[in-house]
Amino acid sequence: MEVDGKPSVVSRRNNRGRQRHKDKVKLTFSHGASLPDPDKLFNAGLGGNARRAIDLFEGDKINERALKNLVRATVVYNQIKLKRKAPAGTRAKVRKRKK
């Protein structure tokens, strides 16, 4: 994978969704099965009931709008999940974004 024209290595660290592969970059979403994917970005891990992944190979065209929407949906999902888990007095305030 290249970033700003320079080769880049993506490594797996603390199961945060980045994994090292020689021929691809894999973006793993641990709760991907719970996320909307109207643009069909997920192309790996489709058989599981929780995780979904996107395998990116050299030369692949990336639908930036769709990827941004998927990342935004992940953030919203995680905020809701945190809000549900937190004790009532310590719940994080989730700010609504203006459109």
C-alpha positions as CSV (number, residue, x, y, z in Angstrom):
1,M,0.0,0.0,0.0
2,E,1.2,3.5,-0.7
3,V,0.6,6.6,1.3
4,D,1.5,9.9,-0.4
5,G,3.5,7.9,-3.0
6,K,5.6,6.1,-0.4
7,P,5.4,2.4,0.5
8,S,3.7,1.8,3.8
9,V,3.4,-1.3,6.0
10,V,0.3,-1.8,8.1
11,S,0.8,-4.1,11.0
12,R,-1.6,-5.9,13.4
13,R,-1.5,-4.3,16.9
14,N,-3.7,-5.0,19.8
15,N,-6.5,-6.4,17.5
16,R,-7.4,-2.9,16.4
17,G,-8.3,-4.0,12.9
18,R,-5.1,-3.6,11.0
19,Q,-3.2,-6.7,9.9
20,R,0.0,-7.2,8.0
21,H,-0.2,-9.0,4.7
22,K,2.3,-9.1,1.8
23,D,-0.3,-8.7,-0.9
24,K,-3.0,-6.7,0.7
25,V,-4.2,-4.4,3.5
26,K,-7.0,-5.8,5.6
27,L,-9.3,-3.4,7.5
28,T,-11.2,-5.5,10.0
29,F,-14.3,-4.2,11.8
30,S,-15.0,-6.2,14.9
31,H,-18.7,-5.4,14.8
32,G,-19.0,-5.1,11.1
33,A,-22.0,-7.4,10.9
34,S,-23.9,-4.8,12.8
35,L,-23.0,-2.0,10.5
36,P,-24.8,-0.8,7.4
37,D,-22.9,-1.5,4.2
38,P,-25.1,-0.3,1.3
39,D,-22.0,0.2,-1.0
40,K,-20.9,-3.4,-0.4
41,L,-17.4,-2.5,0.8
42,F,-17.0,-5.6,3.0
43,N,-15.4,-8.3,0.9
44,A,-14.0,-10.6,3.5
45,G,-15.2,-12.3,6.7
46,L,-18.7,-12.4,5.4
47,G,-19.5,-15.8,6.9
48,G,-19.1,-14.8,10.5
49,N,-21.8,-13.3,12.7
50,A,-19.7,-10.4,14.1
51,R,-16.6,-9.4,12.1
52,R,-16.4,-8.0,8.6
53,A,-13.3,-6.9,6.7
54,I,-12.2,-5.1,3.6
55,D,-9.3,-6.5,1.7
56,L,-7.5,-3.8,-0.3
57,F,-5.0,-4.9,-3.0
58,E,-2.5,-2.7,-4.9
59,G,-4.2,-0.8,-7.6
60,D,-7.7,-1.1,-6.0
61,K,-9.9,1.9,-6.4
62,I,-11.3,3.0,-3.0
63,N,-14.7,4.5,-2.8
64,E,-13.7,7.2,-0.3
65,R,-17.3,8.4,0.3
66,A,-18.5,4.9,1.2
67,L,-15.4,4.2,3.4
68,K,-15.9,7.5,5.3
69,N,-19.6,6.6,5.8
70,L,-18.6,3.2,7.1
71,V,-16.1,4.6,9.5
72,R,-18.7,7.2,10.7
73,A,-21.2,4.4,11.2
74,T,-18.6,2.5,13.3
75,V,-18.0,5.6,15.5
76,V,-21.7,6.0,16.1
77,Y,-22.1,2.3,16.8
78,N,-19.2,2.4,19.3
79,Q,-20.6,5.5,21.0
80,I,-24.0,3.9,21.5
81,K,-22.3,0.7,22.7
82,L,-20.2,2.7,25.3
83,K,-23.3,4.6,26.4
84,R,-25.2,1.4,27.1
85,K,-22.3,-0.2,29.1
86,A,-21.4,2.8,31.2
87,P,-23.0,3.2,34.7
88,A,-25.8,5.7,34.7
89,G,-23.8,8.5,36.4
90,T,-20.8,8.2,34.2
91,R,-22.3,7.9,30.7
92,A,-20.5,9.8,28.1
93,K,-22.3,12.7,26.5
94,V,-22.8,11.9,22.8
95,R,-23.0,15.2,20.8
96,K,-25.2,15.3,17.8
97,R,-23.6,16.5,14.6
98,K,-25.1,19.3,12.7
99,K,-25.8,18.5,9.0
